Amino acid sequence: MAAKAVNTSLTARNWLIGHRILAFEQQGKDRAAYGERLLPALAQRLAAAGLKRVDARELRRFRLFYSVYPQIRETLSPEWLAGPGAAALPAALARKEEMERFITQMSQEAGE
């Protein structure tokens, strides 16, 4: 059961990071205006916030993950949706500060 909770938390965290990259950082464009510097700079910010496994290569994977599964939020388990993580999800998607706090919270719940 604990492993499933960790997997759900990491999946949500990685999906949200991918969402953040495309929706806020790249503003939905294929490439950010400032190009290849985006992911390394974002990786540094996330690492400075205490997140693990957020190097530029992983961020590319998270971005792809969100691109392939943009509606993953709808597939989360009823147990997860009934928990505190789900209540924070809409707020996390709405504002940059809330998104970053939610990603950090999900990482902590996953034991990172």
CNS distance restraints for C-alpha pairs under 8 A (distance, minus, plus):
assign (resid   1 and name CA) (resid   5 and name CA) 6.40 0.50 0.50
assign (resid   2 and name CA) (resid   6 and name CA) 6.24 0.50 0.50
assign (resid   3 and name CA) (resid   7 and name CA) 6.12 0.50 0.50
assign (resid   4 and name CA) (resid   8 and name CA) 6.09 0.50 0.50
assign (resid   5 and name CA) (resid   9 and name CA) 6.08 0.50 0.50
assign (resid   5 and name CA) (resid  80 and name CA) 7.98 0.50 0.50
assign (resid   5 and name CA) (resid 110 and name CA) 7.47 0.50 0.50
assign (resid   6 and name CA) (resid  10 and name CA) 6.05 0.50 0.50
assign (resid   6 and name CA) (resid 109 and name CA) 7.10 0.50 0.50
assign (resid   6 and name CA) (resid 110 and name CA) 4.61 0.50 0.50
assign (resid   6 and name CA) (resid 111 and name CA) 7.51 0.50 0.50
assign (resid   7 and name CA) (resid  11 and name CA) 5.91 0.50 0.50
assign (resid   7 and name CA) (resid 110 and name CA) 7.51 0.50 0.50
assign (resid   8 and name CA) (resid  12 and name CA) 6.06 0.50 0.50
assign (resid   8 and name CA) (resid  76 and name CA) 7.68 0.50 0.50
assign (resid   8 and name CA) (resid  80 and name CA) 7.71 0.50 0.50
assign (resid   9 and name CA) (resid  13 and name CA) 6.00 0.50 0.50
assign (resid   9 and name CA) (resid 106 and name CA) 5.42 0.50 0.50
assign (resid   9 and name CA) (resid 107 and name CA) 7.07 0.50 0.50
assign (resid   9 and name CA) (resid 109 and name CA) 6.71 0.50 0.50
assign (resid   9 and name CA) (resid 110 and name CA) 5.67 0.50 0.50
assign (resid  10 and name CA) (resid  14 and name CA) 5.94 0.50 0.50
assign (resid  10 and name CA) (resid 106 and name CA) 6.83 0.50 0.50
assign (resid  10 and name CA) (resid 107 and name CA) 6.71 0.50 0.50
assign (resid  10 and name CA) (resid 110 and name CA) 6.17 0.50 0.50
assign (resid  11 and name CA) (resid  15 and name CA) 6.00 0.50 0.50
assign (resid  12 and name CA) (resid  16 and name CA) 6.00 0.50 0.50
assign (resid  12 and name CA) (resid  73 and name CA) 7.75 0.50 0.50
assign (resid  12 and name CA) (resid 106 and name CA) 7.38 0.50 0.50
assign (resid  13 and name CA) (resid  17 and name CA) 6.18 0.50 0.50
assign (resid  13 and name CA) (resid 102 and name CA) 7.97 0.50 0.50
assign (resid  13 and name CA) (resid 103 and name CA) 5.31 0.50 0.50
assign (resid  13 and name CA) (resid 106 and name CA) 5.67 0.50 0.50
assign (resid  13 and name CA) (resid 107 and name CA) 6.67 0.50 0.50
assign (resid  14 and name CA) (resid  18 and name CA) 6.22 0.50 0.50
assign (resid  14 and name CA) (resid  62 and name CA) 5.42 0.50 0.50
assign (resid  14 and name CA) (resid  65 and name CA) 7.84 0.50 0.50
assign (resid  15 and name CA) (resid  19 and name CA) 6.13 0.50 0.50
assign (resid  15 and name CA) (resid  62 and name CA) 6.14 0.50 0.50
assign (resid  15 and name CA) (resid  63 and name CA) 7.67 0.50 0.50
assign (resid  15 and name CA) (resid  65 and name CA) 6.46 0.50 0.50
assign (resid  15 and name CA) (resid  66 and name CA) 5.29 0.50 0.50
assign (resid  15 and name CA) (resid  72 and name CA) 7.83 0.50 0.50
assign (resid  16 and name CA) (resid  20 and name CA) 5.99 0.50 0.50
assign (resid  16 and name CA) (resid  66 and name CA) 7.62 0.50 0.50
assign (resid  16 and name CA) (resid  93 and name CA) 7.82 0.50 0.50
assign (resid  16 and name CA) (resid  99 and name CA) 7.62 0.50 0.50
assign (resid  16 and name CA) (resid 103 and name CA) 6.93 0.50 0.50
assign (resid  17 and name CA) (resid  21 and name CA) 6.22 0.50 0.50
assign (resid  17 and name CA) (resid  59 and name CA) 7.49 0.50 0.50
assign (resid  17 and name CA) (resid  62 and name CA) 6.35 0.50 0.50
assign (resid  17 and name CA) (resid  63 and name CA) 7.24 0.50 0.50
assign (resid  17 and name CA) (resid 103 and name CA) 7.14 0.50 0.50
assign (resid  18 and name CA) (resid  22 and name CA) 6.36 0.50 0.50
assign (resid  18 and name CA) (resid  59 and name CA) 7.02 0.50 0.50
assign (resid  18 and name CA) (resid  60 and name CA) 7.97 0.50 0.50
assign (resid  18 and name CA) (resid  61 and name CA) 7.92 0.50 0.50
assign (resid  18 and name CA) (resid  62 and name CA) 4.53 0.50 0.50
assign (resid  18 and name CA) (resid  63 and name CA) 3.84 0.50 0.50
assign (resid  18 and name CA) (resid  64 and name CA) 7.05 0.50 0.50
assign (resid  18 and name CA) (resid  65 and name CA) 6.71 0.50 0.50
assign (resid  18 and name CA) (resid  66 and name CA) 5.06 0.50 0.50
assign (resid  18 and name CA) (resid  67 and name CA) 7.64 0.50 0.50
assign (resid  19 and name CA) (resid  23 and name CA) 5.69 0.50 0.50
assign (resid  19 and name CA) (resid  24 and name CA) 7.76 0.50 0.50
assign (resid  19 and name CA) (resid  63 and name CA) 6.80 0.50 0.50
assign (resid  19 and name CA) (resid  66 and name CA) 5.84 0.50 0.50
assign (resid  19 and name CA) (resid  70 and name CA) 7.96 0.50 0.50
assign (resid  20 and name CA) (resid  24 and name CA) 5.30 0.50 0.50
assign (resid  20 and name CA) (resid  25 and name CA) 6.48 0.50 0.50
assign (resid  20 and name CA) (resid  99 and name CA) 7.55 0.50 0.50
assign (resid  21 and name CA) (resid  25 and name CA) 4.80 0.50 0.50
assign (resid  21 and name CA) (resid  26 and name CA) 5.98 0.50 0.50
assign (resid  21 and name CA) (resid  63 and name CA) 6.43 0.50 0.50
assign (resid  22 and name CA) (resid  26 and name CA) 4.89 0.50 0.50
assign (resid  22 and name CA) (resid  27 and name CA) 5.87 0.50 0.50
assign (resid  22 and name CA) (resid  28 and name CA) 5.09 0.50 0.50
assign (resid  22 and name CA) (resid  29 and name CA) 7.12 0.50 0.50
assign (resid  22 and name CA) (resid  63 and name CA) 6.79 0.50 0.50
assign (resid  23 and name CA) (resid  27 and name CA) 4.75 0.50 0.50
assign (resid  23 and name CA) (resid  28 and name CA) 5.14 0.50 0.50
assign (resid  24 and name CA) (resid  28 and name CA) 7.55 0.50 0.50
assign (resid  24 and name CA) (resid  96 and name CA) 7.71 0.50 0.50
assign (resid  25 and name CA) (resid  32 and name CA) 7.00 0.50 0.50
assign (resid  25 and name CA) (resid  38 and name CA) 7.82 0.50 0.50
assign (resid  26 and name CA) (resid  30 and name CA) 7.28 0.50 0.50
assign (resid  26 and name CA) (resid  31 and name CA) 6.26 0.50 0.50
assign (resid  26 and name CA) (resid  32 and name CA) 4.54 0.50 0.50
assign (resid  26 and name CA) (resid  33 and name CA) 7.51 0.50 0.50
assign (resid  27 and name CA) (resid  32 and name CA) 7.59 0.50 0.50
assign (resid  31 and name CA) (resid  35 and name CA) 6.21 0.50 0.50
assign (resid  32 and name CA) (resid  36 and name CA) 7.92 0.50 0.50
assign (resid  32 and name CA) (resid  38 and name CA) 7.06 0.50 0.50
assign (resid  34 and name CA) (resid  38 and name CA) 6.61 0.50 0.50
assign (resid  36 and name CA) (resid  40 and name CA) 7.66 0.50 0.50
assign (resid  37 and name CA) (resid  41 and name CA) 6.09 0.50 0.50
assign (resid  38 and name CA) (resid  42 and name CA) 6.08 0.50 0.50
assign (resid  39 and name CA) (resid  43 and name CA) 5.90 0.50 0.50
assign (resid  39 and name CA) (resid  55 and name CA) 7.97 0.50 0.50
assign (resid  39 and name CA) (resid  56 and name CA) 5.07 0.50 0.50
assign (resid  39 and name CA) (resid  59 and name CA) 6.59 0.50 0.50
assign (resid  39 and name CA) (resid  60 and name CA) 7.53 0.50 0.50
assign (resid  40 and name CA) (resid  44 and name CA) 6.25 0.50 0.50
assign (resid  40 and name CA) (resid  55 and name CA) 6.98 0.50 0.50
assign (resid  40 and name CA) (resid  56 and name CA) 5.07 0.50 0.50
assign (resid  41 and name CA) (resid  45 and name CA) 6.42 0.50 0.50
assign (resid  42 and name CA) (resid  46 and name CA) 6.18 0.50 0.50
assign (resid  42 and name CA) (resid  56 and name CA) 7.79 0.50 0.50
assign (resid  43 and name CA) (resid  47 and name CA) 6.01 0.50 0.50
assign (resid  43 and name CA) (resid  54 and name CA) 5.52 0.50 0.50
assign (resid  43 and name CA) (resid  55 and name CA) 5.06 0.50 0.50
assign (resid  43 and name CA) (resid  56 and name CA) 5.67 0.50 0.50
assign (resid  43 and name CA) (resid  59 and name CA) 7.24 0.50 0.50
assign (resid  44 and name CA) (resid  48 and name CA) 5.98 0.50 0.50
assign (resid  44 and name CA) (resid  55 and name CA) 7.63 0.50 0.50
assign (resid  45 and name CA) (resid  49 and name CA) 6.35 0.50 0.50
assign (resid  46 and name CA) (resid  50 and name CA) 6.65 0.50 0.50
assign (resid  46 and name CA) (resid  51 and name CA) 5.68 0.50 0.50
assign (resid  46 and name CA) (resid  54 and name CA) 6.71 0.50 0.50
assign (resid  47 and name CA) (resid  51 and name CA) 4.96 0.50 0.50
assign (resid  47 and name CA) (resid  52 and name CA) 6.36 0.50 0.50
assign (resid  47 and name CA) (resid  54 and name CA) 6.57 0.50 0.50
assign (resid  47 and name CA) (resid  55 and name CA) 7.93 0.50 0.50
assign (resid  49 and name CA) (resid 104 and name CA) 7.54 0.50 0.50
assign (resid  50 and name CA) (resid 104 and name CA) 7.77 0.50 0.50
assign (resid  51 and name CA) (resid 104 and name CA) 6.75 0.50 0.50
assign (resid  51 and name CA) (resid 107 and name CA) 6.58 0.50 0.50
assign (resid  51 and name CA) (resid 112 and name CA) 6.80 0.50 0.50
assign (resid  52 and name CA) (resid 107 and name CA) 8.00 0.50 0.50
assign (resid  52 and name CA) (resid 112 and name CA) 6.23 0.50 0.50
assign (resid  53 and name CA) (resid  58 and name CA) 6.73 0.50 0.50
assign (resid  54 and name CA) (resid  58 and name CA) 5.56 0.50 0.50
assign (resid  54 and name CA) (resid  59 and name CA) 6.04 0.50 0.50
assign (resid  55 and name CA) (resid  59 and name CA) 6.25 0.50 0.50
assign (resid  56 and name CA) (resid  60 and name CA) 6.29 0.50 0.50
assign (resid  57 and name CA) (resid  61 and name CA) 6.59 0.50 0.50
assign (resid  58 and name CA) (resid  62 and name CA) 6.21 0.50 0.50
assign (resid  59 and name CA) (resid  63 and name CA) 6.09 0.50 0.50
assign (resid  60 and name CA) (resid  64 and name CA) 6.22 0.50 0.50
assign (resid  61 and name CA) (resid  65 and name CA) 5.98 0.50 0.50
assign (resid  62 and name CA) (resid  66 and name CA) 6.22 0.50 0.50
assign (resid  63 and name CA) (resid  67 and name CA) 6.18 0.50 0.50
assign (resid  64 and name CA) (resid  68 and name CA) 6.10 0.50 0.50
assign (resid  65 and name CA) (resid  69 and name CA) 6.04 0.50 0.50
assign (resid  66 and name CA) (resid  70 and name CA) 5.11 0.50 0.50
assign (resid  71 and name CA) (resid  75 and name CA) 7.59 0.50 0.50
assign (resid  72 and name CA) (resid  76 and name CA) 7.00 0.50 0.50
assign (resid  76 and name CA) (resid  80 and name CA) 6.50 0.50 0.50
assign (resid  76 and name CA) (resid  81 and name CA) 6.56 0.50 0.50
assign (resid  77 and name CA) (resid  81 and name CA) 6.18 0.50 0.50
assign (resid  78 and name CA) (resid  82 and name CA) 6.04 0.50 0.50
assign (resid  79 and name CA) (resid  83 and name CA) 6.47 0.50 0.50
assign (resid  80 and name CA) (resid  84 and name CA) 7.95 0.50 0.50
assign (resid  80 and name CA) (resid  85 and name CA) 6.99 0.50 0.50
assign (resid  80 and name CA) (resid  86 and name CA) 6.62 0.50 0.50
assign (resid  81 and name CA) (resid  85 and name CA) 7.16 0.50 0.50
assign (resid  81 and name CA) (resid  86 and name CA) 4.83 0.50 0.50
assign (resid  81 and name CA) (resid  87 and name CA) 7.62 0.50 0.50
assign (resid  82 and name CA) (resid  86 and name CA) 6.68 0.50 0.50
assign (resid  82 and name CA) (resid  87 and name CA) 7.98 0.50 0.50
assign (resid  83 and name CA) (resid  87 and name CA) 7.16 0.50 0.50
assign (resid  84 and name CA) (resid  88 and name CA) 6.66 0.50 0.50
assign (resid  85 and name CA) (resid  89 and name CA) 6.43 0.50 0.50
assign (resid  85 and name CA) (resid 106 and name CA) 7.65 0.50 0.50
assign (resid  86 and name CA) (resid  90 and name CA) 7.82 0.50 0.50
assign (resid  88 and name CA) (resid  92 and name CA) 6.00 0.50 0.50
assign (resid  88 and name CA) (resid 102 and name CA) 7.01 0.50 0.50
assign (resid  89 and name CA) (resid  93 and name CA) 6.27 0.50 0.50
assign (resid  89 and name CA) (resid 102 and name CA) 7.53 0.50 0.50
assign (resid  90 and name CA) (resid  94 and name CA) 6.31 0.50 0.50
assign (resid  91 and name CA) (resid  95 and name CA) 6.63 0.50 0.50
assign (resid  91 and name CA) (resid  98 and name CA) 6.19 0.50 0.50
assign (resid  91 and name CA) (resid  99 and name CA) 7.39 0.50 0.50
assign (resid  92 and name CA) (resid  96 and name CA) 7.41 0.50 0.50
assign (resid  92 and name CA) (resid  97 and name CA) 7.79 0.50 0.50
assign (resid  92 and name CA) (resid  98 and name CA) 4.55 0.50 0.50
assign (resid  92 and name CA) (resid  99 and name CA) 3.96 0.50 0.50
assign (resid  92 and name CA) (resid 100 and name CA) 7.49 0.50 0.50
assign (resid  92 and name CA) (resid 101 and name CA) 7.61 0.50 0.50
assign (resid  92 and name CA) (resid 102 and name CA) 5.83 0.50 0.50
assign (resid  93 and name CA) (resid  98 and name CA) 7.41 0.50 0.50
assign (resid  93 and name CA) (resid  99 and name CA) 5.81 0.50 0.50
assign (resid  94 and name CA) (resid  98 and name CA) 7.35 0.50 0.50
assign (resid  94 and name CA) (resid  99 and name CA) 7.37 0.50 0.50
assign (resid  95 and name CA) (resid  99 and name CA) 6.03 0.50 0.50
assign (resid  96 and name CA) (resid 100 and name CA) 6.25 0.50 0.50
assign (resid  97 and name CA) (resid 101 and name CA) 6.21 0.50 0.50
assign (resid  98 and name CA) (resid 102 and name CA) 5.98 0.50 0.50
assign (resid  99 and name CA) (resid 103 and name CA) 6.13 0.50 0.50
assign (resid 100 and name CA) (resid 104 and name CA) 6.21 0.50 0.50
assign (resid 101 and name CA) (resid 105 and name CA) 6.14 0.50 0.50
assign (resid 102 and name CA) (resid 106 and name CA) 6.11 0.50 0.50
assign (resid 103 and name CA) (resid 107 and name CA) 6.22 0.50 0.50
assign (resid 104 and name CA) (resid 108 and name CA) 6.27 0.50 0.50
assign (resid 105 and name CA) (resid 109 and name CA) 6.22 0.50 0.50
assign (resid 106 and name CA) (resid 110 and name CA) 6.19 0.50 0.50
assign (resid 107 and name CA) (resid 111 and name CA) 6.44 0.50 0.50
assign (resid 107 and name CA) (resid 112 and name CA) 5.43 0.50 0.50
assign (resid 108 and name CA) (resid 112 and name CA) 5.39 0.50 0.50
